[in-house]
């Protein structure tokens, strides 16, 4: 009898823990409210399909390693620091990345692929762009 009560208590505790953890899985994007619907959808698709292997803070994706010694074979590029063009993103989507070894080909297709490419070409490399901007400002300040 005591075992049955413990099982029920554990089942309820597990269900509550699962409910709390799933409630935290909402929209994690940091996109401006006035961003286009197409780019927002691209961010959603990236978060759904690409977050396991790629890192990008804008959508809460933490799939790649941040330290070289922590990398795994399946870690894709960290889009916080890697700037991408729409053409390069579409090439990678169609061909399974650049090596063709890990990323599935055509993980998104058609308009969905265009929306992911629009999102990445606009937001990828945010940290790299910020670092460049800060260093350019320092150069300008030192020239004065």
C-alpha positions, 0 to 999 in steps of 0.5 A: 500500500505504501508503494502505491502511494509513493508511486502516485506521489512520484507520478504527480511530482513528475507531471508537475515538473514536466508542466513547469519545464514545458511552460518555459519553452515559449517564444525565446526570440529577441526580435523587435516587435515590428519585425516582418512576419517572414523574418519572425517565421524564419526565426521560428523555423530556425529554432524548431529545426536548427537549434540542436546543432547551431547556436544563436542567442536571438532565438535561444538556440544553444546547439553548438559548442562555445569552446573549441575543446568542447566541440562535437562532430555535429556542432554547426556554426555559431551564428552569434559570431558568423555573418551569413548572406542569404545565398550562402544560407540557401546553399547550405540548406540545399546541400546539407551544409558545406561538407554535406556530412552532418546537416540534412539536405533540404531541412527546410524547403521553398518559402520556408527556406527563404524565410530562414535565409532572410532571418539568418542573413539579417541577424547572424553575426550580431556579436561579430558586428557589434565587436567590429562596431566597437573597435571602429569607434575606438579607432575613430576616438583615438584619431581625434 
